[in-house]
Amino acid sequence: MPYPLLVIVGPTATGKTRLGVEVAHRLGSEIISADSRQVYRGLDIGTGKDLTDYSAVDPPIPYHLIDIADPREVYTLFHYQRDCHEVLHSLAHRQPFADDATPTLMVGGSGLYIEAVLRGFRLADVDENVELRHELKDHDREELEERLLEASPQIHARTDCSSRRRMIRGLEIAAAEHRGPISYTKPLDFELDLRILSITTERQQLRESIADRLNRRLRDGMVGEVRDLLDQGITTERLKSLGLEYREVGAYLAGRKTYRTMVSDLETAIGQFAKRQETWFRGMPRRGLPVTTIKSGDVEAALQTVEQWRQPMV
């Protein structure tokens, strides 16, 4: 019997957490976070953890994969898929598989992390190779593909060679394999019964939401949060890899930008990021993951999807 998983995705600033919490509250579900940065402890304001949302209902909604990693350490896609599998195993075996099983919710905007779980990617436990990445940074796609094919025809065959990033990752894995055996993530031992909801909002409304949320985070102390991370030994280079907010605020604290320029650049960068997220989620059906679109905050539409999902099972 497949295990029911309701997935709520959407661009940043579209109210995914609030919607997910309300749906989980109405269903009696738990939530798995699908956010590549909320896994880090101490990255609270800049990542919009909104942990108070989970406790705003009674009883509070149990959540998973938030605050599980040290920001000094790199938490990779491999780690996320591995940990998400462990959570799903635990939740699925806590209750018998049945037609009326309560679905677990996965809520977030990190498209690659979500698809790694939903599509069962086979991921290697290989750390970033900083020296190799530096060596390859000026290679074009043709050079990278030729080098990957020479290094490992098997990895080349399963790599999207339209992406420089994925080819460089393939070369990292190939280099690690040449040094000795490496481990891969294990697949789930049960199937998932999926329903995917993608939150949409009008472009102008999204821009306003991004601006309002950014101003609220700045008032709530986002600059101080980044300063605290620097005081704890997080380097400015590491901040760049922790997301737009930490990169831009880090540049401001280093004296490379004025406050006004930092805010303007950050608002623009978040808007561009939201567009990339929208493009990713629109492409999910082409990758075999059918999506139902709902408007931001439409709890009833989400619950109706669950009701229709369960209808044939009754």
Secondary structure, 3 states (H helix, E strand, C coil): CCEEEEEEECCCCCCHHHHHHHHHHHHCCCEEECCCCCCECCCCCCCCCCHHHHCCCCCCCCEECCCCECCCCCCCHHHHHHHHHHHHHHHHCCCCCCCCCCCEEEEECCHHHHHHHHCCCCCECCCCCHHHHHHHCCCCHHHHHHHHHHHCHHHHHCCCCCCHHHHHHHHHHHHHHHHCCCCECCCCCCCEEEEEEEEECCHHHHHHHHHHHHHHHHHCCHHHHHHHHHHCCCCHHHHHCCCHHHHHHHHHHCCCCCHHHHHHHHHHHHHHHHHHHHHHHHCCHHHCCCCEEEECCCHHHHHHHHHHHHHHHC
